Amino acid sequence: MRALAILPSRAEDDIRGELRFAIYRKLLGKYSKAAISNLVETALTTLDWFPTPKQCLAILADWSERDLVEHKHRTVFAASAVRQERQARLNDIMDALDRRLLNQDAIDALPQRVREIGAERGFLRLHDDGAYRARPIRGEADA
């Protein structure tokens, strides 16, 4: 229900707003989260204003279990794409650390967990002052 609130609606006072919310809750409360998610997605892409109860019911009338499977598939696909993108970014950072392409400011700007992973993989060293620094290249520490 709250997700529908991101669509613009006509101005109204608090009492009318509470009444409207109660009506929508009573009308839509029996539908699954997936059906409501589909309603929100459809309303955001097709409507200019907050949907009327009649518009909500019309959108939900088109909802089917097949849509549920497609919705779950899109959700799983999106989550997988996000994981792959995060992993690719982490791999790029680890590659840059391995090749010594990041200066100390760039290392300090990395999220704490990324610095910890860099240390676990041997690209960074945690010093007593709490700073993560690139490990010296062999022979560089001797010079």
C-alpha positions as a Markdown table, in Angstrom:
| # | Residue | x | y | z |
|---|---|---|---|---|
| 1 | Met | 0.0 | 0.0 | 0.0 |
| 2 | Arg | 2.7 | 2.5 | 0.9 |
| 3 | Ala | 4.4 | 1.9 | -2.4 |
| 4 | Leu | 1.4 | 3.3 | -4.2 |
| 5 | Ala | 1.9 | 6.5 | -2.3 |
| 6 | Ile | 4.8 | 7.5 | -4.5 |
| 7 | Leu | 2.4 | 8.4 | -7.3 |
| 8 | Pro | 1.1 | 12.0 | -7.2 |
| 9 | Ser | -2.4 | 12.4 | -6.0 |
| 10 | Arg | -4.8 | 15.3 | -5.6 |
| 11 | Ala | -4.5 | 17.4 | -2.4 |
| 12 | Glu | -6.7 | 16.3 | 0.5 |
| 13 | Asp | -6.9 | 16.8 | 4.2 |
| 14 | Asp | -5.7 | 14.3 | 6.8 |
| 15 | Ile | -9.2 | 12.9 | 7.6 |
| 16 | Arg | -9.9 | 12.2 | 3.9 |
| 17 | Gly | -6.4 | 10.7 | 3.6 |
| 18 | Glu | -7.0 | 8.3 | 6.5 |
| 19 | Leu | -10.4 | 7.4 | 5.1 |
| 20 | Arg | -8.9 | 6.7 | 1.7 |
| 21 | Phe | -6.1 | 4.6 | 3.2 |
| 22 | Ala | -8.7 | 2.5 | 5.1 |
| 23 | Ile | -10.7 | 1.9 | 1.9 |
| 24 | Tyr | -7.6 | 0.9 | -0.1 |
| 25 | Arg | -6.5 | -1.4 | 2.8 |
| 26 | Lys | -9.9 | -3.1 | 3.0 |
| 27 | Leu | -10.1 | -3.4 | -0.8 |
| 28 | Leu | -6.5 | -4.6 | -1.4 |
| 29 | Gly | -5.7 | -6.4 | 1.8 |
| 30 | Lys | -6.7 | -9.8 | 0.4 |
| 31 | Tyr | -4.2 | -9.8 | -2.4 |
| 32 | Ser | -0.7 | -11.3 | -2.2 |
| 33 | Lys | 2.5 | -9.2 | -2.0 |
| 34 | Ala | 3.4 | -10.3 | -5.5 |
| 35 | Ala | 0.0 | -9.1 | -6.8 |
| 36 | Ile | 0.3 | -5.7 | -5.1 |
| 37 | Ser | 3.9 | -5.4 | -6.4 |
| 38 | Asn | 2.6 | -6.0 | -9.9 |
| 39 | Leu | -0.1 | -3.4 | -9.2 |
| 40 | Val | 2.5 | -0.8 | -8.2 |
| 41 | Glu | 4.7 | -1.6 | -11.2 |
| 42 | Thr | 1.8 | -1.3 | -13.6 |
| 43 | Ala | 0.4 | 1.8 | -12.0 |
| 44 | Leu | 3.9 | 3.5 | -12.1 |
| 45 | Thr | 4.4 | 2.7 | -15.7 |
| 46 | Thr | 0.9 | 3.4 | -17.0 |
| 47 | Leu | -0.9 | 6.0 | -14.8 |
| 48 | Asp | -0.3 | 9.7 | -14.3 |
| 49 | Trp | -2.0 | 9.9 | -10.9 |
| 50 | Phe | -2.7 | 7.7 | -7.9 |
| 51 | Pro | -5.0 | 4.9 | -9.1 |
| 52 | Thr | -8.6 | 4.9 | -8.1 |
| 53 | Pro | -10.0 | 1.8 | -6.4 |
| 54 | Lys | -11.6 | 0.8 | -9.7 |
| 55 | Gln | -8.3 | 1.2 | -11.5 |
| 56 | Cys | -6.6 | -1.0 | -8.9 |
| 57 | Leu | -9.1 | -3.7 | -9.2 |
| 58 | Ala | -8.9 | -3.6 | -13.0 |
| 59 | Ile | -5.1 | -4.0 | -12.8 |
| 60 | Leu | -5.4 | -6.8 | -10.3 |
| 61 | Ala | -8.1 | -8.6 | -12.5 |
| 62 | Asp | -5.3 | -9.1 | -15.1 |
| 63 | Trp | -3.1 | -10.7 | -12.5 |
| 64 | Ser | -2.7 | -14.5 | -12.6 |
| 65 | Glu | -0.5 | -17.1 | -11.2 |
| 66 | Arg | 1.5 | -17.1 | -14.5 |
| 67 | Asp | 2.2 | -13.5 | -13.7 |
| 68 | Leu | 3.4 | -14.6 | -10.3 |
| 69 | Val | 5.9 | -16.9 | -11.9 |
| 70 | Glu | 7.1 | -14.2 | -14.3 |
| 71 | His | 7.3 | -11.7 | -11.4 |
| 72 | Lys | 9.5 | -14.2 | -9.4 |
| 73 | His | 11.6 | -14.9 | -12.5 |
| 74 | Arg | 12.2 | -11.1 | -13.0 |
| 75 | Thr | 13.0 | -10.7 | -9.3 |
| 76 | Val | 15.5 | -13.6 | -9.3 |
| 77 | Phe | 17.0 | -12.4 | -12.5 |
| 78 | Ala | 17.4 | -8.8 | -11.1 |
| 79 | Ala | 18.9 | -10.1 | -7.9 |
| 80 | Ser | 21.4 | -12.2 | -9.9 |
| 81 | Ala | 22.3 | -9.3 | -12.1 |
| 82 | Val | 23.0 | -7.2 | -9.0 |
| 83 | Arg | 25.2 | -9.9 | -7.4 |
| 84 | Gln | 27.1 | -10.2 | -10.7 |
| 85 | Glu | 27.6 | -6.5 | -10.9 |
| 86 | Arg | 28.8 | -6.3 | -7.3 |
| 87 | Gln | 31.2 | -9.1 | -7.9 |
| 88 | Ala | 32.5 | -7.5 | -11.1 |
| 89 | Arg | 33.2 | -4.3 | -9.3 |
| 90 | Leu | 34.9 | -6.1 | -6.4 |
| 91 | Asn | 37.1 | -8.0 | -9.0 |
| 92 | Asp | 38.0 | -4.7 | -10.7 |
| 93 | Ile | 39.1 | -3.2 | -7.3 |
| 94 | Met | 41.1 | -6.3 | -6.4 |
| 95 | Asp | 42.8 | -6.3 | -9.8 |
| 96 | Ala | 43.7 | -2.6 | -9.3 |
| 97 | Leu | 45.1 | -3.4 | -5.9 |
| 98 | Asp | 47.1 | -6.3 | -7.3 |
| 99 | Arg | 48.5 | -4.1 | -10.0 |
| 100 | Arg | 49.2 | -1.3 | -7.5 |
| 101 | Leu | 47.0 | 1.2 | -9.5 |
| 102 | Leu | 45.3 | 2.7 | -6.4 |
| 103 | Asn | 47.1 | 5.5 | -4.4 |
| 104 | Gln | 46.6 | 5.8 | -0.6 |
| 105 | Asp | 43.7 | 8.2 | -0.9 |
| 106 | Ala | 41.8 | 5.8 | -3.2 |
| 107 | Ile | 42.5 | 2.9 | -0.8 |
| 108 | Asp | 41.3 | 5.0 | 2.2 |
| 109 | Ala | 38.1 | 5.8 | 0.2 |
| 110 | Leu | 37.2 | 2.1 | -0.2 |
| 111 | Pro | 34.5 | 0.7 | 2.0 |
| 112 | Gln | 35.8 | -1.0 | 5.1 |
| 113 | Arg | 34.7 | -4.5 | 4.0 |
| 114 | Val | 36.4 | -4.1 | 0.6 |
| 115 | Arg | 39.7 | -3.1 | 2.4 |
| 116 | Glu | 39.3 | -6.2 | 4.7 |
| 117 | Ile | 38.8 | -8.4 | 1.6 |
| 118 | Gly | 41.9 | -6.8 | 0.1 |
| 119 | Ala | 43.9 | -7.6 | 3.2 |
| 120 | Glu | 42.5 | -11.2 | 3.2 |
| 121 | Arg | 43.6 | -11.6 | -0.4 |
| 122 | Gly | 47.1 | -10.2 | 0.4 |
| 123 | Phe | 46.9 | -7.0 | -1.5 |
| 124 | Leu | 46.7 | -4.7 | 1.6 |
| 125 | Arg | 48.2 | -4.8 | 5.0 |
| 126 | Leu | 46.4 | -3.5 | 8.1 |
| 127 | His | 48.8 | -1.4 | 10.1 |
| 128 | Asp | 48.8 | -0.6 | 13.9 |
| 129 | Asp | 47.3 | 2.8 | 13.2 |
| 130 | Gly | 44.2 | 1.2 | 11.6 |
| 131 | Ala | 45.1 | 2.2 | 8.1 |
| 132 | Tyr | 45.2 | -0.3 | 5.2 |
| 133 | Arg | 48.2 | 0.2 | 3.0 |
| 134 | Ala | 49.3 | -1.6 | -0.2 |
| 135 | Arg | 51.7 | -4.4 | 0.5 |
| 136 | Pro | 55.2 | -3.5 | -0.7 |
| 137 | Ile | 56.4 | -5.2 | -3.9 |
| 138 | Arg | 59.2 | -7.7 | -3.1 |
| 139 | Gly | 62.5 | -6.0 | -3.2 |
| 140 | Glu | 60.8 | -2.6 | -2.7 |
| 141 | Ala | 60.9 | -3.0 | 1.1 |
| 142 | Asp | 64.6 | -3.9 | 1.0 |
| 143 | Ala | 65.5 | -0.8 | -1.0 |
